[in-house]
Amino acid sequence: MVNLLHWRPAVVAASVLAIAALVITGLAISHDRYESDAVNTFLDHQLIIARSIAASVEEALNEAVEDMQYFALDPDIINAGPDASLEIDNFYETHSDVLNSISLIDAQGHTVLRTPSVSVLQDGWHQRELAELRDSGKMVISKVAASPFDRDVQVIQMLLPVFDGDRLVGAICACINLDKLWVKCLTRMETGHKSTCWVVDNRGLILHDTDGKYQGRTWEQVEQEWHEVTEHYDEAEEQAEVEIRHRVQNGEEGTAVCWNNNAGRVDELIAYTPIKLGRQTFGLAIVTPKSEIAAPVEAHARVTLALVVGMLAFLSLTGYIALKTAKARARLVADQERAEERRQAQELLRASEEKYRLMFETAATAITSVGADGIIVDCNSRIMDLLGYDRQEIIGQPASKIIHPDSLADVTATLGELVDQGGIVNKECQMVSKDGRVVPVHISSSGIVDQQDKFLRTICIITDITDRKQADERIRDRC
């Protein structure tokens, strides 16, 4: 009995120590998982911001291109009339936030007008692009090069043909100033206070960095400069960092975590995505020190440490019963967390649906949604402005009710294409208003599918192009 009494405390003590070790290990693993989840969440958010920045850069260029296309139809530009200089100046003022210059050149490549003006107009600097334009008859967008008027400025040249009927009479040449483009679009919308944006070309030439220290140099040159002031660095980590840089300059997309030995072994969180401008693809990277998310991780570490200390004291006093209580409490906490997560997910879903409905109802253009059977399942109130129908008058009706017979076959084929293949389809067609008026429209359609890729319905954004059609007719009449 005595031996048994001596042996039982030893077993209890050993059990308590074993349980304590397990608890400590579990909490350590939990903290590591929390830190990993925090990093991954931050990287995902950072990648979303990188995509948003890339989209804004591409949108700024596309906006200039669209305006140039309308500009090339102006009779004063076609005929180099007396108001052409004023038109050129107005266009430059409108897009001065991205333009370096805009020129009107004749079919032989001689500069007729240029804004801003220079003391000596230089001819022939765009002959290669002009020759390509003559062959294709379409807009030509060059690769990045130094401006012919300011060698310190990197530009993309865009040449748009100007036709008088079928005859090429010249071209509009717009030089997009990349420094202006970066300033306009790469605002400090990074995910951390110490985040930086980098833009590089496929040669590794740094075109932009937030701090402005390395612009105009290659990554290799910057790396060599860092090595001159850094005594020790890990070759394996250095190679990993080089591989990430190659992915960025090759226009790949992704996220990564790596050490920056040159900044004193700082762990960096990197999100990168491509920017496509004309015929060239650039790499955009957002780099954030991991210390930016240190506060919640450190708070979690303190909570974890407190739990370890408390659990040790609790287990030493209560033994097996305390262990059971702790497990039950852990399960309860887990259930509460899952319930809270479900509630938050439901709230996010409800907010997302409300946001979608708000965007749907307040859109500036008419929007309809059509099922695979051709029945209109939803539309916004803008349909009344366009066609004169109330929503209740067309929801549940076949789309043929508002499609002109001449366009019905094409619209039906487009619906079949979306049902079978998905994607986005842009079409021009004619619709019929409630009072029988024919309305020319541009429809951008895309399919919505469920998680099994099964087609549900379409979203059709309808733009009234009556004014554009009338403008085209006036231009043709004038020509």
Secondary structure by P-SEA (a helix, b strand, c coil): caaaaaaaaaaaaaaaaaaaaaaaaaaaaaaaaaaaaaaaaaaaaaaaaaaaaaaaaaaaaaaaaaaaaaaaacccccccccaaaaaaaaaaaacccccccccccccccccccccccccccccccaaaaaaaaaacccbbbbccccccccccbbbbbbbbbbbccccccbbbbbbbcaaaaaaaccccccccccbbbbbbccccccccccccccccccaaaaaaaaaaacccccaaaaaaaaaaaaaaaaccccccccccccccbbbbbbbbbbbbcccbbbbbbbbbbcccaaaaaaaaaaaaaaaaaaaaaaaacccaaaaaaaaaaaaaaaaaaaaaaaaaaaaaaaaaaaaaaaaaaaccbbbbbbccccccccccccccccccccccccccccccccccccaaaaaaaaaaaaaccccbbbbbbbbbcccbbbbbbbbbbbbbbcccccccbbbbbbbbaaaaaaaaaaaaaac
